[in-house]
Amino acid sequence: MATFPLERFEATAEAFLKARTGRAWAFATGAAPGRSLRTLYERDFPDFLSRDLWDDLADAPIEEPRRKQRLQALLLSAQVEGRTAEAAARASRLESSATIILEEQREAPWRSAPFRWSRENAASERHTLEHAWRTTLSGEINPVLERWQDGLSLAVSDLGLPSWMDAWSAAQSVDLAAVDRLADQTLSLGGDLYGSALGVYLAQLSLPLDDAWWADLAWACGAPRIPTPFHDGGVMPVTVRTFRDLGFDIDEQLQLRLERVDGLQNGAVNLCASIDPPEDVRLGLAPRGGWRDSASMLGLLGEAQAWAHLDPSMPFWERRLGDETTVRASGLLFEGLVRERDFLAERLEWPESHDFRIVATLAWCARTRRLAAEWQHLRRLWADPAAGGLAADYADGMSAALRVRTFPDTRLLMLLDAPRRPLGAASELRAEVFAAHLRRFLRREFDEDWWRNPRAGRFLLDEVWRPGRRHGAEDLLGFMGSEGLEAGLLWDEQRAVLAAV
C-alpha cells in the first residue's frame, strides 16, 4: 500500500480552510451573495470529495492520534458540506435574497429583520417585523433546511459513520453526556430567579412575562430606557486602553482588519474570521448603538487576540484545528467587562451602573439559557428528524427557558451553521462556561482588576493564545486547578447581580 502523503494533504487542507473561511466572511459581510460552495468543491478542491481520500486518511498510520483526528474532522466537514452543496447553496441564496415587506409595501432583506427589531421602540412594529420574518422562514427557508438535513444525515451514513451526533462527537472529541449535563445545569440553576428578575424588568417596559416575543426581548436587552456612557466612537479609546494595559497595542496590530457591516442589509453581523492567522484576522461589526456595540467590540478584539498571537511555527493541525472553546472564550472574557462594576466605574467613570448591570446580566442569562435549550433540541432533532411533536416540543422548551414566546417556525434555524459548526450550541455553551472558569482564575491569581494587570496579559498570551489550539479546554482547566467544566460558576456570577433585583 502506498504511503499516505500526509505533508501534502496538510498543505492542501490549510489552503482549503483559508478559502472556505474567506468565502464565509464574504457572505456574512455582504460582499458575496453566497458562499460559492460549488466552485470551492468542484473546481478548487475536488479531491476533498473523494471517498478514496477519506478511506486513505482513515487508514493512514499517523503516530499522533490528535493530528489524525483533527484532520479527519476537517475532511468530514468538507465531505458532508460538499456532498450537500446544492442544498447548502440554496439555503445561502435564500438567506441573502429573501425579503420581508415593510410599511408602504417596501421590501427589506430577510436577514436584516433581527437587526431592525432590536432597535425598534414600538412593540407593534417589532411584532410586525418578527411575524414577516417568520412567515418567510416558514414558507421559503424551512423546506430547504428540511431537505438539507436529510442530505446531511445521508452523507454521514454514506461515509460509514454512525448517527450525526455520534460522528461529530468522535470527530471533535466532544463528550455528549457532559454537554447534556451543562445544558441541564444551565436551565435548572436559577430558572426562578431569572424569571422573577426578567418579569420585573419587562413590567417596567410594559411587556408581559411569558407573552413577550423574541423581538421584544432583543429590544429590551438593549437597555433602551437606561442612560449609559456607551456611545458611538466614545468607547474605542477605552477598548484600546484596556488591551494596552494588558500589554497589547491594538493600534499596532496591522494583521487585524475591522469592517463595519450594514446591518440594514446583512443583519446583526458580529464576526471574527481567522482567514490566515496570525497574519490575516478580520472583524465584522454591525453597529446597533448602545452598550451592545461596545460589548461586541471588546469580544471581537478578545477573540482576535487568540488568533493574532498564536505561534506561527506550530504545525497547521495545532494552529487551526481542534477545540474552538478557548478561542471563543477569549472573546467572551473581554465582552464580559461591560458587566464589571469596577471596570465601568474606572474606565467609563460610571459608578452608578447597577440598573444597567442587571439588564446586561439578563441578556447574558437569556443567551446562555437559549444555548442550553438549543442543544437539547438539537439532540432530539438529530436523534429522529421525523419524530412527531418536535416543533411543539421546541417551542415549549425554548419558551420555558427564555420566558418569552417562541414559535415553532424557528426550530431549524440552527441548521444554517451545519456542517461548518455541526455542534454549534455545544461549542458556544462550553465557551461560556470556560470563560467563567477563566475569569475566576484571573481574579484569583491577579485580583479583581485583572484587566489592567500586565501579568494577566502575559498569562493569556503564553498559556491560552500562543499555543493556538494545541490544548483543549479540559487540558487548560486542569492547569487552572479545575476538574471539568461546571455551569455552576456561570450561574454564580449571574445570581450575584440578579439577586439584587
MIDREN-943328 format. One record per residue (C-alpha): z, x, y; residue in three letters. Coordinates in steps of 0.001 Angstrom, whole numbers, plus 500000, padded with zeros to 6 digits. Example, Ala and Ser with C-alpha at 12.3 -4.5 7.8 and 13.67 -1.06 7.14 Angstrom:
2
507800512300495500Ala507140513670498940Ser
# end
This chain:
501
500000500000500000Met499061501323503449Ala501865502345505776Thr502617499753508433Phe501504501114511861Pro504875500482513483Leu504385502506516675Glu501005500955517387Arg502353497479516720Phe505277498015519106Glu502928499191521851Ala500806496076521364Thr503916493894521261Ala505089495304524573Glu501698494635526174Ala501749491121524726Phe505202490359526117Leu504197491647529552Lys501077489458529566Ala502921486424528300Arg505744486785530835Thr503220487236533636Gly501424484038532656Arg504694482106532561Ala505569483433536035Trp502200482418537473Ala502557478907536051Phe506147478406537204Ala505427479543540762Thr502233477501541101Gly499821480438541112Ala498108479098537968Ala497663475542536634Pro498670476590533112Gly499888479483531006Arg496386480465529779Ser497591480493526179Leu494139480188524644Arg492859483338526302Thr496151485074525514Leu495804484473521789Tyr492075484042521210Glu490807486807523480Arg493601489247524344Asp495836489308521265Phe494011487592518378Pro495748489774515774Asp499065488189516685Phe497942485033514871Leu497084486906511685Ser499023485821508615Arg498392489278507161Asp500145490854510137Leu503089488507509652Trp503355489384505957Asp502848493114506566Asp505652493238509136Leu507929491311506790Ala507247493845504020Asp507390496946506235Ala510189499392505241Pro511749499727508701Ile515034501595508464Glu516787499989511463Glu517403496308510485Pro517786495125514082Arg514496496708515055Arg512658494838512344Lys514460491580513047Gln513681491630516761Arg510033492468516218Leu509794489660513671Gln511386487255516155Ala508777488132518795Leu505942487771516312Leu507356484469515065Leu507374483157518619Ser503764484262519078Ala502625482835515744Gln504227479456516408Val503017479254520010Glu499531480475519177Gly499116478057516266Arg500070475167518562Thr498331476487521673Ala496220473368522146Glu499256471087522337Ala501117473630524462Ala498166473819526868Ala498030470019527142Arg501754469900527913Ala501365472602530581Ser498404470835532164Arg500308467577532326Leu503417469284533649Glu501429470760536527Ser498871467996537174Ser500751464736536517Ala501695462788539628Thr504077460137540859Ile503419457540543541Ile505455457678546729Leu505608455200549568Glu502282454078551048Glu500621454979547728Gln500854458698548421Arg500772460922545378Glu503140463814544712Ala503341466315541835Pro505400465024538932Trp507371468229538573Arg508432468096542225Ser510440464884541768Ala513793466505540811Pro513486468784543833Phe512796465784546067Arg515611463577544812Trp518187466382545125Ser517545466293548907Arg517168462518549351Glu520115460824551087Asn519147457227550276Ala520132456059546789Ala517265453565546661Ser514742456343547337Glu516346458604544741Arg516123455854542133His512510455129543039Thr511683458806542571Leu513517459094539265Glu512000455874537936His508471457030538806Ala509196460445537258Trp510496458890534039Arg507554456482533858Thr505091459380533909Thr507253461325531478Leu507425458450529013Ser503811457351529257Gly501919460638529592Glu504042463636528637Ile506310462483525811Asn503419461561523460Pro502094465123523824Val505570466566523240Leu505984464479520090Glu502723465801518652Arg503617469321519737Trp506941469090517942Gln505142468096514734Asp502868471115515140Gly505772473457515767Leu507536472310512611Ser504347472706510596Leu503716476195511989Ala507160477349510869Val506663475784507453Ser503225477390507036Asp504826480806507525Leu507051480150504530Gly510186479722506616Leu512932477109506308Pro513629474495508956Ser513084475178512654Trp516778475729513366Met517360477929510330Asp514261480010511073Ala515325480732514649Trp518952481231513723Ser517903484047511388Ala515302485452513797Ala517675485600516769Gln520969486234514940Ser522484483044516339Val525318481513514321Asp524523477801514488Leu528007476773513397Ala529525478952516144Ala527316477307518773Val528302473912517372Asp531946474849517960Arg531217475987521531Leu529448472709522261Ala532234470638520712Asp534876472557522662Gln532949472251525920Thr532717468475525569Leu536211467860524224Ser538130470077526637Leu538791468295529883Gly536495465328529492Gly539101463029531035Asp539841465333533958Leu536139465895534626Tyr535537462141534600Gly538515461466536843Ser537561464117539397Ala533914463089539369Leu534893459443539826Gly536982460275542888Val534165462286544442Tyr531416459781543672Leu533520456985545139Ala533591458898548425Gln529782458714548360Leu529755455020547390Ser528403455862543933Leu529790454309540741Pro531069456494537903Leu529104455845534672Asp526425453917536562Asp525093456576538936Ala521782458160537873Trp520785461774537203Trp519188461817540643Ala522446460662542238Asp524410463414540524Leu521885466063541599Ala522148464909545215Trp525946464624545115Ala526286468142543699Cys524649469463546856Gly527852468552548779Ala525878466559551387Pro528962465395553335Arg530809468717553459Ile530040471114556343Pro529560474593554881Thr528666478024556262Pro525711478247553893Phe522541478037555927His519022479363555690Asp518898483092556349Gly522610483406557066Gly523798484271553601Val521328487062552807Met523335489699554704Pro526403488613552708Val524438488929549478Thr523181492401550382Val526703493494551300Arg528124492135548051Thr525838494233545903Phe526139497239548220Arg529935497206547878Asp529469497422544126Leu527132500376544559Gly523695498714544546Phe521453498686547602Asp519177495658547271Ile517078496786550220Asp516055499924548336Glu515201498195545050Gln511453498130545571Leu510862497030541978Gln512295493610542868Leu509870491109544355Arg511245487895545825Leu508907484949546261Glu509723481652547916Arg508244478800545906Val507072475497547377Asp509494473032545800Gly507481470050547045Leu504671471219544789Gln506299473143541948Asn509814471748541727Gly513165473487541918Ala511969476824540548Val514724479427540300Asn513387482124538044Leu513931485802537297Cys510870487135535459Ala511039490527533778Ser507338491342533890Ile507640495069533192Asp511260496121533637Pro512658498167535167Pro509543498655537338Glu508404495061537914Asp511006492304538201Val510196489118540099Arg512422486440541553Leu511244482957542427Gly513351480632544576Leu512519477140545793Ala514920476663548756Pro516581473258548949Arg519002474052551728Gly522768474325551460Gly525058476177549125Trp522843475960546053Arg520279478306547586Asp522991480901548137Ser524280480471544585Ala520765480742543189Ser520021483859545225Met523191485580544022Leu522410484529540462Gly518807485695540559Leu519770489060542016Leu522563489448539480Gly520169488831536597Glu517608491099538232Ala520124493964538261Gln520289493811534491Ala516524494358534313Trp516229496782537221Ala518870499158535891His518069499282532203Leu517363502733530779Asp513551503120530621Pro513853505819527954Ser515111503317525387Met512639502030522803Pro510887498757523522Phe512833496753520968Trp516139497673522624Glu514929497256526202Arg513176493919525884Arg514058492201522615Leu517261490752521222Gly520174488730522542Asp519476487448526055Glu523057486263526557Thr524274489278528514Thr521281489281530863Val521674485601531730Arg525451486023532020Ala524943488732534658Ser523234486164536837Gly525886483522536179Leu528611486023537023Leu527281486550540541Phe526289482938541043Glu529930482045540419Gly531052483984543504Leu530294480945545662Val533153479180543843Arg535634482013544508Glu538210481151547189Arg538821484764548240Asp535113485564548353Phe534449482571550591Leu537390483425552845Ala536466487063553299Glu532691487172553125Arg531902483839554802Leu535074483564556886Glu535760480188555322Trp539409479878554255Pro539348476055554160Glu536918475744551255Ser538991473579548897His536865470411549045Asp533656472372548641Phe535012474307545672Arg535802471011543927Ile532203469858544345Val530791473212543247Ala533050473179540188Thr531998469617539329Leu528375470749539500Ala529187473696537227Trp531129471463534848Cys528254468989534686Ala525825471801533878Arg527890473191531022Thr528553469727529602Arg524865468917529785Arg524016472105527878Leu526533471189525178Ala525134467668524846Ala521563469000524791Glu522481471338521963Trp523961468514519920Gln520789466509520471His518565469455519523Leu520443469808516261Arg519725466171515373Arg516183466256516737Leu515101469182514568Trp517067468045511517Ala514965464888511228Asp512486464205514068Pro511531460845512560Ala515085459559512206Ala515744456223513810Gly518083455874516747Gly517630459405518096Leu516614458230521557Ala519559455850521852Ala521985458458520488Asp520693460968523010Tyr521135458561525932Ala524639457609524802Asp525717461197524161Gly524369462565527428Met525772459652529430Ser529211460197527897Ala529050463936528583Ala527976463646532236Leu529496460236533093Arg526189459204534709Val523409457029533317Arg520943458867531118Thr517752457213529940Phe516087457848526557Pro512814458957528213Asp514235462428528923Thr515189463322525354Arg512145465553524673Leu512141467472527960Leu513781470498526348Met510687470962524165Leu508792472226527213Leu510525475570526651Asp509584475795522974Ala508794478181521470Pro509428480687524274Arg513102479745524180Arg513499477814520923Pro517304477711521142Leu517408477403524923Gly520520475231525243Ala522392477541522872Ala521331480628524835Ser522406479113528153Glu525729477822526817Leu526515481177525236Arg525690482874528544Ala528032480557530463Glu530889481342528096Val530136485076528052Phe530146485096531857Ala533658483596531749Ala534769486407529420His533160488965531710Leu534907487529534790Arg538260487674533016Arg537700491299532027Phe536624492336535542Leu539623490620537101Arg541991492232534625Arg540543495727534996Glu539523495736538668Phe541658492993540276Asp540714489551541549Glu538404491020544183Asp536336492946541621Trp533234492015543601Trp533993494683546211Arg535093497429543825Asn532529500175543077Pro534316500841539780Arg533453497321538665Ala529849498015539614Gly529913501210537577Arg531211499294534552Phe528450496719534841Leu525853499444535242Leu526977501657532365Asp528151499113529810Glu526147495938530484Val522905496711532325Trp521762500231531452Arg521882499664527666Pro519402496791528068Gly519634494508525044Arg520811497208522690Arg524139495403522294His524562491724521605Gly527167489530523278Ala529566489832520359Glu529367493645520493Asp530366493690524158Leu533090491105523616Leu534696493446521108Gly534603496242523670Phe536283493941526204Met539045493010523772Gly537840489547522731Ser537166488493519157Glu534430485991519960Gly533067483506522458Leu535709480987523441Glu534809477934525521Ala538451477518526485Gly538040480323529045Leu535313478313530733Leu537456475233530921Trp540492477160532183Asp538505478156535272Glu537179474639535813Gln540550472992535280Arg542275475279537798Ala540124473689540538Val539677470111539303Leu543396469597538596Ala543999469681542349Ala541840466575542959Val
# end
